Amino acid sequence: MNLKIYQIDAFSDTVFGGNPAAVVPLKEWLSDELMQKIAAENNLAETAFYIPEGDKFHIRWFTPAVEVDLCGHATLATAYTLFQYEKYPKNLIEFNSRSGILTVEQQDDLLELDFPVDNLQVAETPQAFIDGLGIPPKETFKGISDYLLIMENEAQVKGLKPDFRKIGEVACRGIIVTAKGDEVDFVSRFFGPQAGIDEDPVTGSAHTTLTAYWAKALQKNTLSARQISPRRGNLACKLVGDRVKIAGKAAPYLIGEIFV
């Protein structure tokens, strides 16, 4: 069986920036085992698979280790693929997913995701995070899937050198570390050893959590964001009721064929 595959750098306007995702269009689902093997072979943070479903699409996301409930950058990469290469005729795509209906709207050279906002609760900081990061956060919150750790400043976030084995001891999808930005409203990094990703370059889904926090902290609903991993990525975020709109660009890296 031959399958198309695209690799798109999401949340970047050039290749080698943002977060790379693989996109595999399907006419019908493969077995979970085979999709997991393809994702492991790709060895990217996420591989997205989708099938047509009426006038919508059903999307699923796999890390090299597990299937996940929500992934922003691979959804943006899938929408880019549909708009640019699969000749989707409208400017708004609806995806059915484990996290409900998600939309992506094409706005000139930007793609805007519409995701549910995270539900944040104040939490105690697990000792493994303090030991693994080397410094305690100012505040700690727990969302649906991730912990959110608030740091003093951008330099502190940038300088972190995590012990991934240690922070991976805590049961969660991942850890978002954030602070007020020097040039943007807020910066972040995302560590997910529990999901097979030590550091994710740019994590769209994490911004459903980050936007919930920073909109309240900064008393503004429209925010500029930067994920300061080595690849870096820029995002425009907006809190609209119980939804978060996350916009960014994308750049194609690879179009090919896989044989399974």
Summary of the structure (lengths in Angstrom):
residues: 260
radius of gyration: 17.5
end to end distance: 5.4
largest distance: 52.6
contacts: 925
relative contact order: 0.20
helix: 22%
strand: 43%
